Amino acid sequence: MRRSAMIPRKIHFIWIGGEAVTSEAATFVLWWRRLMPDCQLVVWDKARYEAIPGKPRYALDAYAQRKWAFVCDWLRAYVLYKEGGWYFDSDVQLFRSADYLSCHRFVSAVEFDRTQYEHHRQTGEGRLGMQMQAAFLGSEAGHPFLRDVLDFYQEARFEFVGHESLISPVIYATLAERYGFRYENARQDLREGMHLEPSEVVLPYAGWANLASSAPLALHHCAHSWVDRPWGTNMRLAGMLARKFGVE
């Protein structure tokens, strides 16, 4: 018997820069709505963001520098903590509905890039390449893990010098350790009803070549909009994958 849904039926879409939504992002949103038609789409635009009271210094400074992705690092935790629901980065491509995971109180995935992980392990730079997915999240309102994330950003300071070491997947993994997170690419059920899928289910862009041998839920295209020369989104690949999985 299926457990009742813990995650509210809404998808939060964040686009706070004031510019028109790109055709790439609009296409991904269209696919989200097609695959999860029972979910309300909640749009967080510039006006709605600016109306939020009590924003932390980290978000204010990132916003002043027009580093929208880092503002979103705080904002995604805020909206999920306040309202619950689903959050997908604007370059996340769904292949099927995430609704089957809504019985958990909090949902994410392990983010695993084998090449990056091996490189950083050999150079003694820590566990980069094995972290927690921040581009794909689902949660009940008021989850304590998200409270921890918000508390972190309340104390953090934003300093962008061509890159930013405080990337959300690393922050999330570190904070999740207290809930039992393990640095393993495996399905994990943590304390407080936290559930993580392996990276084969929510693929980072580096894993797209594995699509032929897996049944993924989503692919994060990792457009890297926050760097000086963003990668952009390979919409030709996205279209091919949409046809393969019957989304179009």
Phi, psi and omega in degrees: 000130183285136177289153180292155183290134175260333184267123180301152183275074175210148177241126180267126178244121184253124178210088194253000186286344181093343178281164177296146176298132181292158179296327178296311180296320180299323179294316179297319178298319177302317179292322176303313185291328179291322183275335181231064188294340181278354182269135173285134175271120180252115184263125176254098181259187184302313183296318182291322177296313184294339180278352181288126179279153170068033179293145181287160180303323179304310181293320180297317181290319177296321179294318180298330179268005178061033176263076190300324183298326181280329170300317182295332177302320176280317188296323180298320178293322181296311186290324178289323178294319182285319190242337189072173180122200180250147171229129173234136170303155184291353176246026175264126180256120176273145175247342176202170183292142175271004187299332182295345179266357188288356176284349178268158180282331179212139183226136169205207180207163170283135175256116187227121174240104188301316182297312180296319182298314180295321180298309183290329178292322181288329181270001178073023183265018175096208189252022177305136186105342173230100185212201183245133182295127177248354180275347183224108185220146171220142183201153164288161174290144174076020182292137184297330178297318179293328174298320177297319178298314180297321178297322178299311182290338176296328182261342185287158175237140183264122176223110183254118180233048183097339174204171179221118184285340181277064180277143189299323179300324179288318178300313182299316181298316181298315180292328182285346178303324182289348176260000178106011180299134177246143179278068179223139177277080185209158174296133185225133172248114186257180177293162181060032175067025178276133181232128178241131174272156175288166185293343176290341180269316173244096190278136164286163185302325181298343182261008187296332180296343180276001184299328183295334184248016181223171177240075188287157172269322185204161174229127175267114185285348174052061181291343179053051182295345186273350179269166184296328178234082184299150180291328186079180183245131179279089184287338174295316176295317181301317179295319178298317180291324178298318178293319181301320184260011172070029182276323183290000000 
